[in-house]
Amino acid sequence: MPSYGFFVEFEAKPGKEDDVAQFLVDAKTLVDAEPGTLAWFSFRLGPSSFRIFDAFQTEEDREAHLQGKVREQIEARADELFSAFPTITPVNLLAAKLPGQVTE
């Protein structure tokens, strides 16, 4: 079971909502190259509110993701896309169900 995660909150600048949505769709390609990222979800909560949730087996995997390509892209495009820098909250997971996981 993954023990570590991030909950990331994004607010798009007015007029940039579709660009943020596409940014998050495109970010999946970067995440696909991270073997330590076990689960990654990006989603929209409202017209300008977006979130990411991701999960990792180890603290090292979580830290590698935090310092990885998605973070680089967030920093590179933050002024263009977001009303404020995204809030990145580390979380410790209590329970999870993933595909292929056997429960005993």
Backbone torsions as a table, in degrees:
resi	resn	phi	psi	omega
1	MET	NA	135.5	174.5
2	PRO	-66.2	142.0	-178.1
3	SER	-109.4	-14.8	-171.9
4	TYR	-127.7	151.8	178.5
5	GLY	-158.7	179.1	171.3
6	PHE	-133.6	144.9	168.6
7	PHE	-120.4	118.1	-173.4
8	VAL	-118.2	131.3	-177.1
9	GLU	-113.6	127.4	-179.6
10	PHE	-121.5	140.7	169.8
11	GLU	-124.5	122.1	-178.9
12	ALA	-76.4	146.1	170.5
13	LYS	-65.9	151.2	176.3
14	PRO	-55.1	132.2	-179.2
15	GLY	85.2	-6.0	-178.0
16	LYS	-108.8	9.6	-175.5
17	GLU	-58.9	-46.3	179.7
18	ASP	-67.1	-33.8	177.6
19	ASP	-67.0	-39.1	177.3
20	VAL	-66.1	-43.3	177.7
21	ALA	-57.9	-45.1	179.3
22	GLN	-67.4	-37.3	176.2
23	PHE	-55.8	-45.3	-179.2
24	LEU	-69.9	-37.2	175.0
25	VAL	-61.9	-46.5	-179.3
26	ASP	-66.4	-30.6	-179.0
27	ALA	-62.9	-25.4	-179.8
28	LYS	-57.6	-36.9	178.1
29	THR	-59.4	-39.7	178.2
30	LEU	-67.4	-41.2	-179.6
31	VAL	-67.6	-34.2	178.5
32	ASP	-57.4	-26.4	-179.0
33	ALA	-86.3	2.5	-178.7
34	GLU	-103.5	101.6	-178.1
35	PRO	-63.6	-24.3	-178.8
36	GLY	-82.7	-8.9	177.2
37	THR	-89.5	107.0	-174.7
38	LEU	-79.8	-35.7	179.8
39	ALA	-145.7	143.0	-179.5
40	TRP	-149.8	126.3	-179.7
41	PHE	-132.3	132.8	168.7
42	SER	-118.0	142.5	-176.9
43	PHE	-153.9	163.3	-178.7
44	ARG	-109.4	132.1	177.6
45	LEU	-98.9	-25.3	-178.4
46	GLY	-166.1	-170.9	-174.9
47	PRO	-54.5	-38.8	-176.5
48	SER	-124.2	5.2	-176.5
49	SER	-106.6	127.3	-178.1
50	PHE	-131.8	155.6	179.3
51	ARG	-142.1	157.7	168.5
52	ILE	-128.2	139.5	167.5
53	PHE	-127.2	132.8	176.2
54	ASP	-140.5	161.0	-173.9
55	ALA	-136.7	148.6	-174.4
56	PHE	-141.7	150.7	178.1
57	GLN	-75.4	-39.4	-174.4
58	THR	-126.8	160.8	174.8
59	GLU	-63.1	-34.8	179.1
60	GLU	-63.6	-41.5	177.2
61	ASP	-64.4	-40.3	178.8
62	ARG	-64.0	-42.7	179.9
63	GLU	-66.4	-39.5	177.7
64	ALA	-61.2	-41.6	177.8
65	HIS	-64.8	-43.2	-179.1
66	LEU	-58.9	-34.1	-178.8
67	GLN	-96.8	9.5	-171.4
68	GLY	-89.2	-162.9	-173.0
69	LYS	-66.4	-36.3	179.2
70	VAL	-64.1	-44.2	177.9
71	ARG	-59.9	-42.5	178.0
72	GLU	-58.1	-42.9	-179.7
73	GLN	-69.6	-38.1	176.2
74	ILE	-59.9	-48.0	-179.3
75	GLU	-64.4	-40.0	-177.7
76	ALA	-66.4	-31.2	-173.9
77	ARG	-113.0	5.7	-175.2
78	ALA	-56.7	-48.6	-177.7
79	ASP	-63.8	-33.0	-179.2
80	GLU	-74.1	-41.5	-167.2
81	LEU	-102.7	-34.5	-166.3
82	PHE	-110.5	143.3	179.1
83	SER	-71.8	-24.0	173.4
84	ALA	-151.8	159.5	178.8
85	PHE	-61.0	136.7	-178.1
86	PRO	-55.3	144.7	175.7
87	THR	-87.2	120.2	-178.3
88	ILE	-110.6	112.9	-177.0
89	THR	-113.6	116.7	173.8
90	PRO	-70.3	141.0	177.9
91	VAL	-130.8	152.5	173.3
92	ASN	-106.9	123.6	-174.5
93	LEU	-80.6	142.3	-179.9
94	LEU	-100.9	-33.8	-179.4
95	ALA	-157.0	153.0	179.7
96	ALA	-156.2	154.2	170.5
97	LYS	-131.8	122.2	-179.9
98	LEU	-122.6	154.8	177.5
99	PRO	-56.8	140.2	178.2
100	GLY	77.8	0.2	-178.5
101	GLN	-82.9	128.6	179.8
102	VAL	-95.4	129.9	178.0
103	THR	-101.6	130.1	179.0
104	GLU	-108.7	NA	NA
